[in-house]
Each structure stands twice: as structure tokens, then as C-alpha cells.
Amino acid sequence: MEKHYVLLYYCYSKIENPEEFREEHHKLCLDLDLRGRIIVAEEGLNGTVSGTQEACEKYMDAVTSDPRFAHTEFKVDTNDQPAFEKMHVRVKPEIVHSSLRHIDPTKKTGGYVEPEEFRKILREESEDTIILDVRSNYEHMIGKFKNAITLDIDNFRDFPEKIEELKKYKDKKIVTYCTGGIKCEKASAY
């Protein structure tokens, strides 16, 4: 049995006409026999799709050949069968609901930390640095980094309401993390 790829990705990049883009992108996915969920917004793309290795490679090539999405990083996993039954491509106000629509991560976001540097930060446990988990209660209850600060939020859209709780750390270096990076982009800018 042929292995299927599962692609997880997001990309903040301006899409002038999300409805028109949605139609073209949906057709591309159907032509490649991909299945999954993709959100299209003026601020970019957020998706999880699955299909054959060949179809997924063609999809990644198509996405990254568009200059708007050339810097998209795909997280690739394999599965014995398609991970989804249908293909949904929807237009929404944001690629992750955040209540931070005024923030454009292509113009402002926190600095990036490479994995080895993050491991070093975790090992050293400096008094001047805090680790902030910007995921939901459900996500950080499953697991989190040692000594990470968590916020009591059920959805990322609740993050702005909790920012007051972080004021006591204003003189410290704050390293945020989330599941795939999409939330950190806006949280760190905010």
C-alpha cells in the first residue's frame, strides 16, 4: 500500500482577493486528489492536507513557486491512508483566530530561536528569561516545557485578555512557543 503524506503548514503573506484565490487553490487540491482543511485569509494560508507522496510534492512545489508563499515551511509526516475524507478550502478573517487582526507578522514579530538555541535556553534556566506557552489549556495540559508559564485560555483568541498577567515580566526576555509557530508569530509581536 502506498504511503500518504500529511502536510502541515502556514504562511503569513498578503492575498489580495481571498475568494478568487480560494477557488483556484481548491481546484489545485482537487486536481491533485488532496484532502484536508485549508484556511485562506487576506493575511495568508493555514492548512493540513494529505495525499500521495507524488501529489503532496507537486502541491508543495505549486505553493512555493508562488512568490507570496516561497518561504512556506512544510512539516511532513506519513500515514498508511489519507488523513482526511474531504477537501475543504475556506475563506476566513484570519488564518488562526486570534483577535489580533491588526498585527501583520510579515512586518512585526519576535525574533526566531533555532532549536539548538532553544534547548540551551531550556537547560540554562536563566532568571532573566521566561518561557511562555501561548497554546490553549487543552494543549498545555497534554504537555509543556519545564517551568513554562501558561495562561488560562481555552482558545488563542483569548490571549490578548491575558496580557496583563505578563506585565510582571516586562524586564525579562520572553521566549514564546506554540504547536507549529502560527500563534507565536502574532503573540510575540503583540
SVG drawing of the C-alpha trace seen along z (x, -y; Angstrom):
<svg xmlns="http://www.w3.org/2000/svg" viewBox="-15 -47 38 49">
<polyline fill="none" stroke="black" stroke-width="0.4" points="0.0,0.0 1.3,-3.4 2.2,-5.8 0.4,-9.0 1.9,-12.3 0.3,-14.6 1.4,-18.3 1.0,-20.9 1.9,-24.5 1.1,-28.1 2.3,-31.2 1.6,-34.8 1.6,-36.6 -0.8,-39.1 -3.6,-37.7 -5.4,-40.5 -8.5,-38.6 -9.0,-35.6 -12.3,-34.5 -10.7,-34.2 -7.6,-32.6 -9.7,-30.1 -11.4,-29.0 -8.1,-28.5 -6.4,-26.8 -9.4,-24.5 -9.2,-23.4 -5.5,-22.7 -6.1,-20.5 -9.0,-18.6 -6.8,-18.1 -4.1,-16.6 -6.7,-14.5 -5.6,-16.0 -7.8,-16.0 -7.7,-18.2 -8.5,-21.6 -7.1,-24.9 -7.9,-28.4 -7.4,-31.3 -7.4,-34.9 -6.1,-38.2 -3.2,-37.6 -2.2,-34.2 -2.7,-30.4 -3.0,-27.8 -3.5,-24.2 -3.3,-20.5 -3.6,-18.3 -2.9,-14.7 -2.4,-12.7 0.0,-10.5 3.7,-11.4 3.7,-12.5 0.6,-14.7 2.0,-16.3 5.3,-17.0 3.5,-18.7 1.4,-20.7 4.4,-21.9 6.1,-22.9 3.0,-24.7 2.7,-26.6 6.4,-27.6 6.6,-28.6 4.2,-31.4 6.4,-34.3 4.0,-35.1 4.5,-31.7 8.1,-30.9 9.2,-30.9 6.5,-28.4 7.8,-25.6 6.0,-22.3 6.0,-19.8 5.7,-16.4 4.5,-13.2 3.5,-9.9 0.4,-7.8 -0.9,-4.5 -4.0,-6.1 -5.4,-9.6 -5.8,-11.5 -9.0,-13.3 -12.1,-12.2 -12.8,-15.5 -11.1,-18.7 -12.2,-21.9 -10.8,-25.3 -12.5,-28.2 -12.0,-31.9 -11.9,-33.3 -10.9,-36.7 -7.7,-35.2 -5.6,-32.1 -5.8,-31.4 -8.5,-33.1 -6.6,-35.4 -8.4,-38.7 -5.2,-40.3 -6.2,-41.1 -4.3,-44.4 -0.9,-42.6 0.9,-41.8 3.6,-39.2 5.3,-40.0 6.1,-43.4 6.4,-42.8 7.1,-39.7 9.5,-38.5 12.9,-37.1 13.3,-33.5 15.1,-31.0 16.7,-27.9 16.1,-24.5 19.6,-24.2 19.4,-27.7 16.0,-26.9 17.4,-23.7 20.2,-25.8 17.7,-28.3 15.8,-25.5 18.9,-23.9 20.3,-27.1 17.1,-28.3 18.1,-32.0 16.4,-34.3 16.3,-36.9 14.4,-34.7 10.9,-33.2 9.4,-30.5 5.8,-31.4 3.4,-28.7 0.8,-30.6 -1.3,-27.5 -4.7,-26.7 -5.4,-24.9 -6.1,-21.7 -2.7,-21.8 -0.6,-22.6 -2.4,-20.1 -1.2,-17.4 2.4,-18.6 4.6,-21.6 8.2,-22.6 9.5,-22.6 8.9,-25.9 6.9,-27.3 4.4,-29.9 0.9,-29.1 -2.1,-31.3 -5.6,-30.2 -7.0,-30.3 -9.4,-28.0 -8.7,-29.4 -5.9,-31.6 -8.4,-34.4 -8.4,-34.8 -4.6,-35.6 -5.0,-39.4 -7.2,-39.4 -4.4,-37.7 -1.6,-40.0 -1.9,-42.0 -0.7,-38.8 2.6,-39.1 3.4,-42.7 5.4,-41.5 7.9,-40.0 8.3,-43.2 12.0,-43.5 12.8,-39.9 13.5,-38.1 10.3,-36.2 10.6,-33.2 7.2,-32.0 6.3,-28.7 3.2,-27.0 2.4,-24.0 3.6,-25.0 4.6,-28.6 1.5,-30.3 0.3,-31.6 3.8,-32.7 4.1,-34.9 1.3,-37.1 1.8,-36.6 5.4,-37.7 4.5,-40.8 1.7,-41.7"/>
</svg>
